[in-house]
Amino acid sequence: MTLKDIALRNIRRRKAKAGFVLAGLLIAVSTAVALLGLIEGMNRDIQQKLEEYGANILILPKTENLSLTYGGLSLGPVSFEMQEIRQADLVRVKAIKNAANVAAMGPTVLGAIVVEDRKVLLAGVDFRATKILKPWWKIGGMVPSDFGVLLGSEAARILALKTGDHFKVNGSELQVSGILAPTGSQDDHLVFARLDTAQSLLRKEGRVSMVEVAALCNACPIESMVSQISRALPDTKVMAIQQVVQSRMETLDYFRKFSYGVTALLVLVGSLVVLVTMMGSVRERTSEIGIFRAMGFRRSHVIRIILLEAGIISAMAGVLGYLIGFGSAQVALPFFTGSNGIGVIFDPLLAAAAFAAAVTMGLASSVYPALLAARIDPSDALRTL
Amino acid sequence: MSYIQVENLIKQYGTGDAAVMAVGGMSFRIQIGEFVAVMGESGSGKSTLLSMMGGLNTPTSGQYSVDGLEVYQLGQDQRADFRREFLGFVFQSFHLVPYLTILENVMLPLVTAKTNGRTKRSMAGDALARVGLDGKAHRLPSQVSGGEQERVAIARAIVNEPPMLLADEPSGNLDSKTTRDVMDLLRSLNQDGMTIVMVTHSPECAGYARRLLRISDGLLVEDIPINGPASNLECWSNGVME
C-alpha cells in the first residue's frame, strides 16, 4: 500500500465530497474550454468569410478632389484626371512580404464616356479578379469579351439598353453582353468593360485609376499589409476598408473579453469550491490524520495524501472538462456563426492547457488545507478519538 | 543505562490562572522487556504521559529518552521516524481507518517505509496471523467484532516489529472474555521481548503487567512490582488497586 492508495480509497469513500470538488473544477474548465473554442471557431469563421466580404484594401492615386463611395462606404478622395497609377508598377505588390495573402488584385480604370448623348462613367476592370473581389455580382448574360460591356442595372435602365444591343463610343462599336443585377452600390450606375478595352477607349493605356485588393491574412493585421503595399507603391495612397469586418471583429473582441471575465470568475468560484470542500474534508479527517501521524507519517506525507487526492480529482476534471467544453462548443458554434460548415478543431495545446489549468487550480486550492492537515497536532487529534 | 528514561517530565496546558498541570514532574526508568501498567483515576495524567512517551506531545520541561535517544531534541520529521521505528500504538477505541481493509490498516505503519509492496503485505499477513486474524484480512473494520478490531489494532502496532508498545486502555471497549484474549496476546508479545507500557483503569489488566506505576494529580505516587503471572482474580484478591 502507498500514499496514493490511501488517497484513492478516501476519494472512493467520500464520493459526494470528491464529486463536489470535481463539479466545481469541471464547470470552470469546461466553460473556459467551450468559450475559448467558440471564440477560436468564430474567428476562423470570420477569416474564412473574408473572401465573401470582397476587397478590403484600396490603392488610390495621391490626389484630392472627387469623393467616391464604394458599397456604401466612403473610400476617400479620388481623382480620375491626374497622376493615375502606372499599371506596370503593380507587379511590385506581388513582391511584398505577405504577397501570398493577396487573394486577388483588381486594377480599375475610370473615365467618363458619352452614350446616347448621356455622360456615364466607364469602369475598366479585370473580370477574373472581380469575381473574387465582388462575389455578390450576378450577371444576367455573358462576361464581356474584347468589345463587350456590362451595364449596371441603373445604367441599363437610363440608357434603355438590353443584352445584345450595340452602341458607339469614340467611334468604337460596343455590344452589351450582360446586365448586372442591382447591387445597391455605385456599380449600378456604371458601365463595365475589360480593362484594356476601357484603357483604349479612355486613352489611358497602361494607367489605372484605382486598385482593389482582397487580402486574406489570418496571422497579420490588415494595417501591416497596407504598410507593405505603401512601401511597394510609394506614389499611391493605400487604404484599408476596415469597416466591413471590423464591426464583426469588434463584437468578437467584446465576446472574447467577456469570455475571459466569465472564465476568470468561474476559475475563482471553482477554486473556492475546492478550497472549502478540502478544508471540510481535512476537518472531518482530523482523527484519521492523528492516526497517520502516530503511525510515523511525516507532515510531508500528510500533505502528499491531500494533494494526491486533489491532483487525482483535478486530473479527472481536466480531461472531462476539456471533452465537455469541446463538445459544447461544437454544438453551440453553428448557433453563433449561423453556418454548419465550420467546427471546433481539436487543439492539443488547449487540451494540455485545460488539463494543466485544472490540476494547477485543484492543487493550488488544496495547498492551504494540506498545510492545515499537516499542522494538526497528533496528540490533540488522538484526544478527540 | 535504562532503555526508557523519564526525567522530571512536566506538561502544563495553558498559562497564568488558567494553567492546568497535567503531568507535574515525573521521573522513572523502564528496562528493556518490561511490561508496565500505568493506573490512576480519570484526569490524573496517564494519557498525557503516554502521548509524551509516544513522541506526540512535547513536554513543557524535562527529558525523555529511548535507547539513549533524546526524543524531544529531534525535529518533527525525525520524531515521526522515531514513532515508526521504535513504537507501536494501541488505542482504546481501536482507531482503525474505516475505508481501509484490515490488511491495509495493518500495513499503515509500513506505508512510508522503503520496503517493496510484497514484503509489506507479507509482514502485515504475519502480524495478522500472530493475532489470529489472517482469515479476515480483506474485510473492512466494520465487518469484524470489537475484539477483532482490537486485535487488528495490535497487529498494526507490531507489524514493523517495534521494540516498544504503548497501549492506552486496550480493553476499554471489550467484554471480559475478549479482554482476556487481548491481554494474553500482549503478555505473549512481552514474553517475546517487547517492552510494553499500558495505561489502564482495569486492575484485571494491570495484573498482566510486571510493574505498576500509579499516578495521581499528575504525579507518580506508587511504583511497585507485580509478582507472578497474576490471573484476573488474583489481581483483585491481591488488592493491587486497594
Contacts between the chains, C-beta under 8 A, distances in Angstrom:
chain1	res1	chain2	res2	distance
A	1	B	100	7.8
A	1	B	104	5.2
A	1	B	107	4.6
A	1	B	108	7.7
A	1	B	110	7.6
A	1	B	111	5.7
A	1	B	117	7.4
A	1	B	120	6.7
A	2	B	111	6.5
A	2	B	117	7.7
A	3	B	111	6.4
A	3	B	112	7.7
A	5	B	104	7.4
A	6	B	97	8.0
A	6	B	100	7.4
A	6	B	111	7.0
A	9	B	99	4.9
A	9	B	100	6.0
A	9	B	104	7.6
A	10	B	99	6.2
A	12	B	99	7.2
A	13	B	98	7.5
A	13	B	99	3.7
A	287	B	95	7.1
A	288	B	97	5.8
A	291	B	91	8.0
A	291	B	95	5.2
A	291	B	97	6.5
A	291	B	108	7.5
A	292	B	108	7.2
A	293	B	56	7.3
A	293	B	80	6.8
A	293	B	83	7.9
A	294	B	54	6.7
A	294	B	56	6.2
A	294	B	83	6.4
A	294	B	89	5.0
A	295	B	83	7.2
A	295	B	84	6.9
A	295	B	89	7.3
A	295	B	108	4.9
A	295	B	109	4.6
A	295	B	111	7.8
A	295	B	156	7.5
A	296	B	80	5.3
A	296	B	81	6.6
A	296	B	82	8.0
A	296	B	83	4.4
A	296	B	84	2.5
A	296	B	85	7.4
A	296	B	87	7.8
A	296	B	109	5.7
A	296	B	112	6.3
A	297	B	80	6.3
A	297	B	111	7.3
A	297	B	112	5.9
A	298	B	76	7.4
A	298	B	77	4.8
A	298	B	80	4.4
A	298	B	81	7.5
A	298	B	112	7.0
A	299	B	76	6.0
A	299	B	77	7.1
A	299	B	80	7.5
A	300	B	77	7.4
A	301	B	80	8.0
A	301	B	111	7.7
A	301	B	112	5.5
A	378	B	56	4.6
A	379	B	51	4.4
A	379	B	56	4.3
A	379	B	57	3.8
A	382	B	51	6.8
A	382	B	56	6.8
A	382	B	91	7.0
A	382	B	95	7.6
A	383	B	47	7.4
A	383	B	51	7.9
A	385	B	91	6.3
A	385	B	92	7.8
A	385	B	93	5.7
A	385	B	95	5.4
